[in-house]
Amino acid sequence: MESKIQKSFQNGPFADAVTYKSVKGEISLVYPCYVQHGKYEIYDLKGNLFGKTETYSSVEQAEKRIEDLLS
């Protein structure tokens, strides 16, 4: 990720998450847990960058999408 995108980590009761923030908005990446069937999910927290939850098979795919949206 580029340095203009800030990252913060959160440990949740069911899954860990990372919040990515830039001037364009804020996105949460939730790591897989048994409920999510091994998929990484991203949520648009601020900025109306995309319409609904998106799921990805790998963290690399999810982070690439986040970088594209926030750059």
mmCIF file of the N, C-alpha and C atoms, coordinates in Angstrom:
data_MODEL
# 
_entry.id   MODEL 
# 
loop_
_atom_site.group_PDB 
_atom_site.id 
_atom_site.type_symbol 
_atom_site.label_atom_id 
_atom_site.label_alt_id 
_atom_site.label_comp_id 
_atom_site.label_asym_id 
_atom_site.label_entity_id 
_atom_site.label_seq_id 
_atom_site.pdbx_PDB_ins_code 
_atom_site.Cartn_x 
_atom_site.Cartn_y 
_atom_site.Cartn_z 
_atom_site.occupancy 
_atom_site.B_iso_or_equiv 
_atom_site.pdbx_formal_charge 
_atom_site.auth_seq_id 
_atom_site.auth_comp_id 
_atom_site.auth_asym_id 
_atom_site.auth_atom_id 
_atom_site.pdbx_PDB_model_num 
ATOM 1   N N  . MET A 1 1  ? 0.834   -1.182  0.000  1.00 0.00 ? 1  MET A N  1 
ATOM 2   C CA . MET A 1 1  ? 0.000   0.000   0.000  1.00 0.00 ? 1  MET A CA 1 
ATOM 3   C C  . MET A 1 1  ? 0.885   1.253   0.000  1.00 0.00 ? 1  MET A C  1 
ATOM 4   N N  . GLU A 1 2  ? 0.407   2.266   -0.630 1.00 0.00 ? 2  GLU A N  1 
ATOM 5   C CA . GLU A 1 2  ? 1.151   3.513   -0.677 1.00 0.00 ? 2  GLU A CA 1 
ATOM 6   C C  . GLU A 1 2  ? 1.078   4.210   0.673  1.00 0.00 ? 2  GLU A C  1 
ATOM 7   N N  . SER A 1 3  ? 2.075   5.052   0.958  1.00 0.00 ? 3  SER A N  1 
ATOM 8   C CA . SER A 1 3  ? 2.182   5.698   2.260  1.00 0.00 ? 3  SER A CA 1 
ATOM 9   C C  . SER A 1 3  ? 1.055   6.697   2.532  1.00 0.00 ? 3  SER A C  1 
ATOM 10  N N  . LYS A 1 4  ? 0.385   7.191   1.496  1.00 0.00 ? 4  LYS A N  1 
ATOM 11  C CA . LYS A 1 4  ? -0.703  8.145   1.732  1.00 0.00 ? 4  LYS A CA 1 
ATOM 12  C C  . LYS A 1 4  ? -1.973  7.464   2.238  1.00 0.00 ? 4  LYS A C  1 
ATOM 13  N N  . ILE A 1 5  ? -1.981  6.150   2.248  1.00 0.00 ? 5  ILE A N  1 
ATOM 14  C CA . ILE A 1 5  ? -3.095  5.384   2.801  1.00 0.00 ? 5  ILE A CA 1 
ATOM 15  C C  . ILE A 1 5  ? -2.694  4.919   4.189  1.00 0.00 ? 5  ILE A C  1 
ATOM 16  N N  . GLN A 1 6  ? -3.471  5.336   5.200  1.00 0.00 ? 6  GLN A N  1 
ATOM 17  C CA . GLN A 1 6  ? -3.183  4.962   6.582  1.00 0.00 ? 6  GLN A CA 1 
ATOM 18  C C  . GLN A 1 6  ? -3.872  3.645   6.911  1.00 0.00 ? 6  GLN A C  1 
ATOM 19  N N  . LYS A 1 7  ? -3.214  2.843   7.746  1.00 0.00 ? 7  LYS A N  1 
ATOM 20  C CA . LYS A 1 7  ? -3.693  1.518   8.109  1.00 0.00 ? 7  LYS A CA 1 
ATOM 21  C C  . LYS A 1 7  ? -3.791  1.406   9.623  1.00 0.00 ? 7  LYS A C  1 
ATOM 22  N N  . SER A 1 8  ? -4.881  0.831   10.137 1.00 0.00 ? 8  SER A N  1 
ATOM 23  C CA . SER A 1 8  ? -4.978  0.543   11.569 1.00 0.00 ? 8  SER A CA 1 
ATOM 24  C C  . SER A 1 8  ? -5.610  -0.838  11.754 1.00 0.00 ? 8  SER A C  1 
ATOM 25  N N  . PHE A 1 9  ? -5.112  -1.571  12.740 1.00 0.00 ? 9  PHE A N  1 
ATOM 26  C CA . PHE A 1 9  ? -5.537  -2.951  12.973 1.00 0.00 ? 9  PHE A CA 1 
ATOM 27  C C  . PHE A 1 9  ? -6.482  -3.048  14.164 1.00 0.00 ? 9  PHE A C  1 
ATOM 28  N N  . GLN A 1 10 ? -7.481  -3.943  14.057 1.00 0.00 ? 10 GLN A N  1 
ATOM 29  C CA . GLN A 1 10 ? -8.409  -4.202  15.154 1.00 0.00 ? 10 GLN A CA 1 
ATOM 30  C C  . GLN A 1 10 ? -8.562  -5.713  15.309 1.00 0.00 ? 10 GLN A C  1 
ATOM 31  N N  . ASN A 1 11 ? -8.537  -6.168  16.548 1.00 0.00 ? 11 ASN A N  1 
ATOM 32  C CA . ASN A 1 11 ? -8.795  -7.573  16.841 1.00 0.00 ? 11 ASN A CA 1 
ATOM 33  C C  . ASN A 1 11 ? -10.243 -7.700  17.276 1.00 0.00 ? 11 ASN A C  1 
ATOM 34  N N  . GLY A 1 12 ? -11.025 -8.480  16.541 1.00 0.00 ? 12 GLY A N  1 
ATOM 35  C CA . GLY A 1 12 ? -12.432 -8.665  16.861 1.00 0.00 ? 12 GLY A CA 1 
ATOM 36  C C  . GLY A 1 12 ? -12.686 -10.015 17.501 1.00 0.00 ? 12 GLY A C  1 
ATOM 37  N N  . PRO A 1 13 ? -13.876 -10.201 18.058 1.00 0.00 ? 13 PRO A N  1 
ATOM 38  C CA . PRO A 1 13 ? -14.201 -11.472 18.713 1.00 0.00 ? 13 PRO A CA 1 
ATOM 39  C C  . PRO A 1 13 ? -14.307 -12.643 17.733 1.00 0.00 ? 13 PRO A C  1 
ATOM 40  N N  . PHE A 1 14 ? -14.682 -12.373 16.501 1.00 0.00 ? 14 PHE A N  1 
ATOM 41  C CA . PHE A 1 14 ? -14.836 -13.438 15.509 1.00 0.00 ? 14 PHE A CA 1 
ATOM 42  C C  . PHE A 1 14 ? -13.808 -13.365 14.391 1.00 0.00 ? 14 PHE A C  1 
ATOM 43  N N  . ALA A 1 15 ? -13.352 -12.155 14.059 1.00 0.00 ? 15 ALA A N  1 
ATOM 44  C CA . ALA A 1 15 ? -12.375 -11.975 12.979 1.00 0.00 ? 15 ALA A CA 1 
ATOM 45  C C  . ALA A 1 15 ? -11.610 -10.676 13.205 1.00 0.00 ? 15 ALA A C  1 
ATOM 46  N N  . ASP A 1 16 ? -10.392 -10.632 12.692 1.00 0.00 ? 16 ASP A N  1 
ATOM 47  C CA . ASP A 1 16 ? -9.587  -9.418  12.751 1.00 0.00 ? 16 ASP A CA 1 
ATOM 48  C C  . ASP A 1 16 ? -9.919  -8.537  11.559 1.00 0.00 ? 16 ASP A C  1 
ATOM 49  N N  . ALA A 1 17 ? -9.679  -7.236  11.718 1.00 0.00 ? 17 ALA A N  1 
ATOM 50  C CA . ALA A 1 17 ? -9.981  -6.295  10.638 1.00 0.00 ? 17 ALA A CA 1 
ATOM 51  C C  . ALA A 1 17 ? -8.868  -5.257  10.546 1.00 0.00 ? 17 ALA A C  1 
ATOM 52  N N  . VAL A 1 18 ? -8.751  -4.685  9.358  1.00 0.00 ? 18 VAL A N  1 
ATOM 53  C CA . VAL A 1 18 ? -7.817  -3.592  9.112  1.00 0.00 ? 18 VAL A CA 1 
ATOM 54  C C  . VAL A 1 18 ? -8.622  -2.467  8.477  1.00 0.00 ? 18 VAL A C  1 
ATOM 55  N N  . THR A 1 19 ? -8.440  -1.259  8.989  1.00 0.00 ? 19 THR A N  1 
ATOM 56  C CA . THR A 1 19 ? -9.102  -0.097  8.406  1.00 0.00 ? 19 THR A CA 1 
ATOM 57  C C  . THR A 1 19 ? -8.078  0.694   7.609  1.00 0.00 ? 19 THR A C  1 
ATOM 58  N N  . TYR A 1 20 ? -8.425  1.008   6.370  1.00 0.00 ? 20 TYR A N  1 
ATOM 59  C CA . TYR A 1 20 ? -7.579  1.785   5.461  1.00 0.00 ? 20 TYR A CA 1 
ATOM 60  C C  . TYR A 1 20 ? -8.253  3.135   5.266  1.00 0.00 ? 20 TYR A C  1 
ATOM 61  N N  . LYS A 1 21 ? -7.453  4.211   5.366  1.00 0.00 ? 21 LYS A N  1 
ATOM 62  C CA . LYS A 1 21 ? -8.025  5.552   5.295  1.00 0.00 ? 21 LYS A CA 1 
ATOM 63  C C  . LYS A 1 21 ? -7.167  6.443   4.413  1.00 0.00 ? 21 LYS A C  1 
ATOM 64  N N  . SER A 1 22 ? -7.825  7.236   3.571  1.00 0.00 ? 22 SER A N  1 
ATOM 65  C CA . SER A 1 22 ? -7.153  8.269   2.775  1.00 0.00 ? 22 SER A CA 1 
ATOM 66  C C  . SER A 1 22 ? -8.112  9.449   2.664  1.00 0.00 ? 22 SER A C  1 
ATOM 67  N N  . VAL A 1 23 ? -7.713  10.462  1.921  1.00 0.00 ? 23 VAL A N  1 
ATOM 68  C CA . VAL A 1 23 ? -8.582  11.628  1.738  1.00 0.00 ? 23 VAL A CA 1 
ATOM 69  C C  . VAL A 1 23 ? -9.860  11.265  0.978  1.00 0.00 ? 23 VAL A C  1 
ATOM 70  N N  . LYS A 1 24 ? -9.847  10.182  0.216  1.00 0.00 ? 24 LYS A N  1 
ATOM 71  C CA . LYS A 1 24 ? -11.022 9.765   -0.557 1.00 0.00 ? 24 LYS A CA 1 
ATOM 72  C C  . LYS A 1 24 ? -12.062 9.027   0.271  1.00 0.00 ? 24 LYS A C  1 
ATOM 73  N N  . GLY A 1 25 ? -11.648 8.407   1.377  1.00 0.00 ? 25 GLY A N  1 
ATOM 74  C CA . GLY A 1 25 ? -12.604 7.666   2.182  1.00 0.00 ? 25 GLY A CA 1 
ATOM 75  C C  . GLY A 1 25 ? -11.941 6.683   3.126  1.00 0.00 ? 25 GLY A C  1 
ATOM 76  N N  . GLU A 1 26 ? -12.762 5.748   3.612  1.00 0.00 ? 26 GLU A N  1 
ATOM 77  C CA . GLU A 1 26 ? -12.302 4.768   4.591  1.00 0.00 ? 26 GLU A CA 1 
ATOM 78  C C  . GLU A 1 26 ? -12.930 3.415   4.282  1.00 0.00 ? 26 GLU A C  1 
ATOM 79  N N  . ILE A 1 27 ? -12.106 2.366   4.294  1.00 0.00 ? 27 ILE A N  1 
ATOM 80  C CA . ILE A 1 27 ? -12.561 1.007   3.971  1.00 0.00 ? 27 ILE A CA 1 
ATOM 81  C C  . ILE A 1 27 ? -12.077 0.059   5.049  1.00 0.00 ? 27 ILE A C  1 
ATOM 82  N N  . SER A 1 28 ? -12.932 -0.867  5.437  1.00 0.00 ? 28 SER A N  1 
ATOM 83  C CA . SER A 1 28 ? -12.570 -1.904  6.398  1.00 0.00 ? 28 SER A CA 1 
ATOM 84  C C  . SER A 1 28 ? -12.379 -3.232  5.661  1.00 0.00 ? 28 SER A C  1 
ATOM 85  N N  . LEU A 1 29 ? -11.268 -3.899  5.936  1.00 0.00 ? 29 LEU A N  1 
ATOM 86  C CA . LEU A 1 29 ? -10.985 -5.233  5.407  1.00 0.00 ? 29 LEU A CA 1 
ATOM 87  C C  . LEU A 1 29 ? -11.117 -6.215  6.562  1.00 0.00 ? 29 LEU A C  1 
ATOM 88  N N  . VAL A 1 30 ? -12.062 -7.132  6.471  1.00 0.00 ? 30 VAL A N  1 
ATOM 89  C CA . VAL A 1 30 ? -12.290 -8.120  7.517  1.00 0.00 ? 30 VAL A CA 1 
ATOM 90  C C  . VAL A 1 30 ? -11.697 -9.446  7.062  1.00 0.00 ? 30 VAL A C  1 
ATOM 91  N N  . TYR A 1 31 ? -10.818 -9.988  7.918  1.00 0.00 ? 31 TYR A N  1 
ATOM 92  C CA . TYR A 1 31 ? -10.178 -11.266 7.611  1.00 0.00 ? 31 TYR A CA 1 
ATOM 93  C C  . TYR A 1 31 ? -11.164 -12.409 7.780  1.00 0.00 ? 31 TYR A C  1 
ATOM 94  N N  . PRO A 1 32 ? -10.953 -13.503 7.080  1.00 0.00 ? 32 PRO A N  1 
ATOM 95  C CA . PRO A 1 32 ? -11.908 -14.616 7.105  1.00 0.00 ? 32 PRO A CA 1 
ATOM 96  C C  . PRO A 1 32 ? -12.045 -15.262 8.493  1.00 0.00 ? 32 PRO A C  1 
ATOM 97  N N  . CYS A 1 33 ? -13.244 -15.698 8.767  1.00 0.00 ? 33 CYS A N  1 
ATOM 98  C CA . CYS A 1 33 ? -13.515 -16.531 9.930  1.00 0.00 ? 33 CYS A CA 1 
ATOM 99  C C  . CYS A 1 33 ? -14.452 -17.639 9.446  1.00 0.00 ? 33 CYS A C  1 
ATOM 100 N N  . TYR A 1 34 ? -14.829 -18.520 10.327 1.00 0.00 ? 34 TYR A N  1 
ATOM 101 C CA . TYR A 1 34 ? -15.668 -19.645 9.904  1.00 0.00 ? 34 TYR A CA 1 
ATOM 102 C C  . TYR A 1 34 ? -17.010 -19.209 9.313  1.00 0.00 ? 34 TYR A C  1 
ATOM 103 N N  . VAL A 1 35 ? -17.511 -18.066 9.696  1.00 0.00 ? 35 VAL A N  1 
ATOM 104 C CA . VAL A 1 35 ? -18.803 -17.573 9.188  1.00 0.00 ? 35 VAL A CA 1 
ATOM 105 C C  . VAL A 1 35 ? -18.690 -17.084 7.741  1.00 0.00 ? 35 VAL A C  1 
ATOM 106 N N  . GLN A 1 36 ? -17.514 -16.589 7.359  1.00 0.00 ? 36 GLN A N  1 
ATOM 107 C CA . GLN A 1 36 ? -17.325 -15.972 6.036  1.00 0.00 ? 36 GLN A CA 1 
ATOM 108 C C  . GLN A 1 36 ? -16.827 -16.958 4.984  1.00 0.00 ? 36 GLN A C  1 
ATOM 109 N N  . HIS A 1 37 ? -16.737 -18.214 5.313  1.00 0.00 ? 37 HIS A N  1 
ATOM 110 C CA . HIS A 1 37 ? -16.343 -19.250 4.351  1.00 0.00 ? 37 HIS A CA 1 
ATOM 111 C C  . HIS A 1 37 ? -14.992 -18.977 3.703  1.00 0.00 ? 37 HIS A C  1 
ATOM 112 N N  . GLY A 1 38 ? -14.034 -18.466 4.482  1.00 0.00 ? 38 GLY A N  1 
ATOM 113 C CA . GLY A 1 38 ? -12.678 -18.266 3.978  1.00 0.00 ? 38 GLY A CA 1 
ATOM 114 C C  . GLY A 1 38 ? -12.503 -17.091 3.043  1.00 0.00 ? 38 GLY A C  1 
ATOM 115 N N  . LYS A 1 39 ? -13.439 -16.160 3.004  1.00 0.00 ? 39 LYS A N  1 
ATOM 116 C CA . LYS A 1 39 ? -13.355 -15.003 2.110  1.00 0.00 ? 39 LYS A CA 1 
ATOM 117 C C  . LYS A 1 39 ? -12.975 -13.744 2.890  1.00 0.00 ? 39 LYS A C  1 
ATOM 118 N N  . TYR A 1 40 ? -12.210 -12.879 2.255  1.00 0.00 ? 40 TYR A N  1 
ATOM 119 C CA . TYR A 1 40 ? -11.895 -11.565 2.794  1.00 0.00 ? 40 TYR A CA 1 
ATOM 120 C C  . TYR A 1 40 ? -13.001 -10.616 2.345  1.00 0.00 ? 40 TYR A C  1 
ATOM 121 N N  . GLU A 1 41 ? -13.529 -9.834  3.267  1.00 0.00 ? 41 GLU A N  1 
ATOM 122 C CA . GLU A 1 41 ? -14.616 -8.903  2.934  1.00 0.00 ? 41 GLU A CA 1 
ATOM 123 C C  . GLU A 1 41 ? -14.144 -7.477  3.130  1.00 0.00 ? 41 GLU A C  1 
ATOM 124 N N  . ILE A 1 42 ? -14.556 -6.585  2.200  1.00 0.00 ? 42 ILE A N  1 
ATOM 125 C CA . ILE A 1 42 ? -14.293 -5.164  2.377  1.00 0.00 ? 42 ILE A CA 1 
ATOM 126 C C  . ILE A 1 42 ? -15.621 -4.422  2.467  1.00 0.00 ? 42 ILE A C  1 
ATOM 127 N N  . TYR A 1 43 ? -15.627 -3.418  3.350  1.00 0.00 ? 43 TYR A N  1 
ATOM 128 C CA . TYR A 1 43 ? -16.801 -2.591  3.596  1.00 0.00 ? 43 TYR A CA 1 
ATOM 129 C C  . TYR A 1 43 ? -16.431 -1.137  3.403  1.00 0.00 ? 43 TYR A C  1 
ATOM 130 N N  . ASP A 1 44 ? -17.314 -0.386  2.791  1.00 0.00 ? 44 ASP A N  1 
ATOM 131 C CA . ASP A 1 44 ? -17.133 1.048   2.584  1.00 0.00 ? 44 ASP A CA 1 
ATOM 132 C C  . ASP A 1 44 ? -17.625 1.762   3.836  1.00 0.00 ? 44 ASP A C  1 
ATOM 133 N N  . LEU A 1 45 ? -16.709 2.340   4.615  1.00 0.00 ? 45 LEU A N  1 
ATOM 134 C CA . LEU A 1 45 ? -17.083 3.029   5.839  1.00 0.00 ? 45 LEU A CA 1 
ATOM 135 C C  . LEU A 1 45 ? -17.386 4.506   5.606  1.00 0.00 ? 45 LEU A C  1 
ATOM 136 N N  . LYS A 1 46 ? -16.603 5.146   4.729  1.00 0.00 ? 46 LYS A N  1 
ATOM 137 C CA . LYS A 1 46 ? -16.798 6.568   4.416  1.00 0.00 ? 46 LYS A CA 1 
ATOM 138 C C  . LYS A 1 46 ? -16.396 6.817   2.979  1.00 0.00 ? 46 LYS A C  1 
ATOM 139 N N  . GLY A 1 47 ? -17.103 7.691   2.305  1.00 0.00 ? 47 GLY A N  1 
ATOM 140 C CA . GLY A 1 47 ? -16.717 8.113   0.968  1.00 0.00 ? 47 GLY A CA 1 
ATOM 141 C C  . GLY A 1 47 ? -17.561 7.569   -0.165 1.00 0.00 ? 47 GLY A C  1 
ATOM 142 N N  . ASN A 1 48 ? -18.478 6.646   0.127  1.00 0.00 ? 48 ASN A N  1 
ATOM 143 C CA . ASN A 1 48 ? -19.315 6.055   -0.928 1.00 0.00 ? 48 ASN A CA 1 
ATOM 144 C C  . ASN A 1 48 ? -18.476 5.589   -2.117 1.00 0.00 ? 48 ASN A C  1 
ATOM 145 N N  . LEU A 1 49 ? -17.464 4.788   -1.825 1.00 0.00 ? 49 LEU A N  1 
ATOM 146 C CA . LEU A 1 49 ? -16.533 4.328   -2.857 1.00 0.00 ? 49 LEU A CA 1 
ATOM 147 C C  . LEU A 1 49 ? -17.074 3.143   -3.653 1.00 0.00 ? 49 LEU A C  1 
ATOM 148 N N  . PHE A 1 50 ? -17.940 2.349   -3.032 1.00 0.00 ? 50 PHE A N  1 
ATOM 149 C CA . PHE A 1 50 ? -18.600 1.243   -3.724 1.00 0.00 ? 50 PHE A CA 1 
ATOM 150 C C  . PHE A 1 50 ? -19.901 0.953   -2.987 1.00 0.00 ? 50 PHE A C  1 
ATOM 151 N N  . GLY A 1 51 ? -20.790 0.222   -3.643 1.00 0.00 ? 51 GLY A N  1 
ATOM 152 C CA . GLY A 1 51 ? -22.155 0.091   -3.160 1.00 0.00 ? 51 GLY A CA 1 
ATOM 153 C C  . GLY A 1 51 ? -22.429 -0.910  -2.066 1.00 0.00 ? 51 GLY A C  1 
ATOM 154 N N  . LYS A 1 52 ? -21.740 -2.032  -2.061 1.00 0.00 ? 52 LYS A N  1 
ATOM 155 C CA . LYS A 1 52 ? -22.061 -3.060  -1.086 1.00 0.00 ? 52 LYS A CA 1 
ATOM 156 C C  . LYS A 1 52 ? -20.787 -3.775  -0.675 1.00 0.00 ? 52 LYS A C  1 
ATOM 157 N N  . THR A 1 53 ? -20.921 -4.774  0.172  1.00 0.00 ? 53 THR A N  1 
ATOM 158 C CA . THR A 1 53 ? -19.781 -5.573  0.593  1.00 0.00 ? 53 THR A CA 1 
ATOM 159 C C  . THR A 1 53 ? -19.203 -6.317  -0.605 1.00 0.00 ? 53 THR A C  1 
ATOM 160 N N  . GLU A 1 54 ? -17.875 -6.337  -0.690 1.00 0.00 ? 54 GLU A N  1 
ATOM 161 C CA . GLU A 1 54 ? -17.196 -7.095  -1.733 1.00 0.00 ? 54 GLU A CA 1 
ATOM 162 C C  . GLU A 1 54 ? -16.370 -8.188  -1.060 1.00 0.00 ? 54 GLU A C  1 
ATOM 163 N N  . THR A 1 55 ? -16.304 -9.360  -1.683 1.00 0.00 ? 55 THR A N  1 
ATOM 164 C CA . THR A 1 55 ? -15.532 -10.470 -1.122 1.00 0.00 ? 55 THR A CA 1 
ATOM 165 C C  . THR A 1 55 ? -14.422 -10.892 -2.080 1.00 0.00 ? 55 THR A C  1 
ATOM 166 N N  . TYR A 1 56 ? -13.310 -11.347 -1.490 1.00 0.00 ? 56 TYR A N  1 
ATOM 167 C CA . TYR A 1 56 ? -12.135 -11.749 -2.259 1.00 0.00 ? 56 TYR A CA 1 
ATOM 168 C C  . TYR A 1 56 ? -11.544 -13.025 -1.683 1.00 0.00 ? 56 TYR A C  1 
ATOM 169 N N  . SER A 1 57 ? -10.873 -13.787 -2.530 1.00 0.00 ? 57 SER A N  1 
ATOM 170 C CA . SER A 1 57 ? -10.272 -15.058 -2.120 1.00 0.00 ? 57 SER A CA 1 
ATOM 171 C C  . SER A 1 57 ? -8.942  -14.874 -1.401 1.00 0.00 ? 57 SER A C  1 
ATOM 172 N N  . SER A 1 58 ? -8.258  -13.754 -1.649 1.00 0.00 ? 58 SER A N  1 
ATOM 173 C CA . SER A 1 58 ? -6.956  -13.538 -1.022 1.00 0.00 ? 58 SER A CA 1 
ATOM 174 C C  . SER A 1 58 ? -6.838  -12.105 -0.505 1.00 0.00 ? 58 SER A C  1 
ATOM 175 N N  . VAL A 1 59 ? -5.961  -11.936 0.469  1.00 0.00 ? 59 VAL A N  1 
ATOM 176 C CA . VAL A 1 59 ? -5.716  -10.606 1.017  1.00 0.00 ? 59 VAL A CA 1 
ATOM 177 C C  . VAL A 1 59 ? -5.080  -9.705  -0.041 1.00 0.00 ? 59 VAL A C  1 
ATOM 178 N N  . GLU A 1 60 ? -4.265  -10.275 -0.933 1.00 0.00 ? 60 GLU A N  1 
ATOM 179 C CA . GLU A 1 60 ? -3.637  -9.485  -1.997 1.00 0.00 ? 60 GLU A CA 1 
ATOM 180 C C  . GLU A 1 60 ? -4.676  -8.887  -2.940 1.00 0.00 ? 60 GLU A C  1 
ATOM 181 N N  . GLN A 1 61 ? -5.687  -9.674  -3.310 1.00 0.00 ? 61 GLN A N  1 
ATOM 182 C CA . GLN A 1 61 ? -6.754  -9.168  -4.176 1.00 0.00 ? 61 GLN A CA 1 
ATOM 183 C C  . GLN A 1 61 ? -7.528  -8.048  -3.480 1.00 0.00 ? 61 GLN A C  1 
ATOM 184 N N  . ALA A 1 62 ? -7.843  -8.254  -2.222 1.00 0.00 ? 62 ALA A N  1 
ATOM 185 C CA . ALA A 1 62 ? -8.606  -7.254  -1.468 1.00 0.00 ? 62 ALA A CA 1 
ATOM 186 C C  . ALA A 1 62 ? -7.799  -5.968  -1.317 1.00 0.00 ? 62 ALA A C  1 
ATOM 187 N N  . GLU A 1 63 ? -6.513  -6.078  -0.976 1.00 0.00 ? 63 GLU A N  1 
ATOM 188 C CA . GLU A 1 63 ? -5.697  -4.882  -0.806 1.00 0.00 ? 63 GLU A CA 1 
ATOM 189 C C  . GLU A 1 63 ? -5.468  -4.146  -2.123 1.00 0.00 ? 63 GLU A C  1 
ATOM 190 N N  . LYS A 1 64 ? -5.394  -4.863  -3.227 1.00 0.00 ? 64 LYS A N  1 
ATOM 191 C CA . LYS A 1 64 ? -5.268  -4.216  -4.539 1.00 0.00 ? 64 LYS A CA 1 
ATOM 192 C C  . LYS A 1 64 ? -6.510  -3.377  -4.831 1.00 0.00 ? 64 LYS A C  1 
ATOM 193 N N  . ARG A 1 65 ? -7.680  -3.940  -4.558 1.00 0.00 ? 65 ARG A N  1 
ATOM 194 C CA . ARG A 1 65 ? -8.944  -3.213  -4.769 1.00 0.00 ? 65 ARG A CA 1 
ATOM 195 C C  . ARG A 1 65 ? -8.998  -1.978  -3.857 1.00 0.00 ? 65 ARG A C  1 
ATOM 196 N N  . ILE A 1 66 ? -8.593  -2.134  -2.603 1.00 0.00 ? 66 ILE A N  1 
ATOM 197 C CA . ILE A 1 66 ? -8.603  -1.013  -1.666 1.00 0.00 ? 66 ILE A CA 1 
ATOM 198 C C  . ILE A 1 66 ? -7.663  0.081   -2.149 1.00 0.00 ? 66 ILE A C  1 
ATOM 199 N N  . GLU A 1 67 ? -6.479  -0.306  -2.582 1.00 0.00 ? 67 GLU A N  1 
ATOM 200 C CA . GLU A 1 67 ? -5.510  0.675   -3.086 1.00 0.00 ? 67 GLU A CA 1 
ATOM 201 C C  . GLU A 1 67 ? -6.078  1.415   -4.304 1.00 0.00 ? 67 GLU A C  1 
ATOM 202 N N  . ASP A 1 68 ? -6.731  0.689   -5.215 1.00 0.00 ? 68 ASP A N  1 
ATOM 203 C CA . ASP A 1 68 ? -7.336  1.330   -6.398 1.00 0.00 ? 68 ASP A CA 1 
ATOM 204 C C  . ASP A 1 68 ? -8.423  2.338   -5.996 1.00 0.00 ? 68 ASP A C  1 
ATOM 205 N N  . LEU A 1 69 ? -9.215  1.976   -4.990 1.00 0.00 ? 69 LEU A N  1 
ATOM 206 C CA . LEU A 1 69 ? -10.309 2.849   -4.566 1.00 0.00 ? 69 LEU A CA 1 
ATOM 207 C C  . LEU A 1 69 ? -9.828  4.075   -3.806 1.00 0.00 ? 69 LEU A C  1 
ATOM 208 N N  . LEU A 1 70 ? -8.808  3.917   -2.979 1.00 0.00 ? 70 LEU A N  1 
ATOM 209 C CA . LEU A 1 70 ? -8.374  5.013   -2.111 1.00 0.00 ? 70 LEU A CA 1 
ATOM 210 C C  . LEU A 1 70 ? -7.275  5.891   -2.707 1.00 0.00 ? 70 LEU A C  1 
ATOM 211 N N  . SER A 1 71 ? -6.657  5.465   -3.805 1.00 0.00 ? 71 SER A N  1 
ATOM 212 C CA . SER A 1 71 ? -5.567  6.258   -4.412 1.00 0.00 ? 71 SER A CA 1 
ATOM 213 C C  . SER A 1 71 ? -6.109  7.332   -5.330 1.00 0.00 ? 71 SER A C  1 
# 
